[in-house]
Amino acid sequence: MTLLELQNILGERIKIATDENMRPQDRMKANEQSEIIARLAKQMINNADIVLRTNKLQEDGKLKNATIVEMVGKAEVGK
């Protein structure tokens, strides 16, 4: 899933959360689902941030034989 796809899903969850025509029990269930999605989204965003930071440090030549490179993967400079 891309961050743009995630953004669309979060937007849909906001629409659901603000739907005034929803029954209270349906709203409660939807809010629980939205909370789970929000937690997963936060982790995805954190992971993307780690990849971006690692790529930048690699491009700057600041990561030589670092474990994080093995965990994240080697950046293809110039792509």
Contacts in CASP RR format, 6 or more apart in sequence:
PFRMAT RR
TARGET T0000
AUTHOR 0000-0000-0000
METHOD contacts of the structure
MODEL  1
MTLLELQNILGERIKIATDENMRPQDRMKANEQSEIIARLAKQMINNADI
VLRTNKLQEDGKLKNATIVEMVGKAEVGK
1 44 0 8 1.000
3 44 0 8 1.000
3 45 0 8 1.000
3 48 0 8 1.000
6 41 0 8 1.000
6 44 0 8 1.000
6 45 0 8 1.000
9 37 0 8 1.000
9 41 0 8 1.000
10 37 0 8 1.000
10 38 0 8 1.000
10 41 0 8 1.000
13 30 0 8 1.000
13 33 0 8 1.000
13 34 0 8 1.000
13 37 0 8 1.000
13 38 0 8 1.000
16 22 0 8 1.000
16 30 0 8 1.000
16 34 0 8 1.000
17 27 0 8 1.000
17 30 0 8 1.000
17 31 0 8 1.000
17 34 0 8 1.000
19 27 0 8 1.000
22 30 0 8 1.000
50 68 0 8 1.000
50 72 0 8 1.000
51 72 0 8 1.000
54 63 0 8 1.000
54 68 0 8 1.000
54 69 0 8 1.000
54 72 0 8 1.000
54 73 0 8 1.000
54 75 0 8 1.000
55 72 0 8 1.000
55 75 0 8 1.000
57 63 0 8 1.000
58 69 0 8 1.000
58 74 0 8 1.000
58 75 0 8 1.000
58 77 0 8 1.000
59 75 0 8 1.000
59 77 0 8 1.000
63 69 0 8 1.000
END
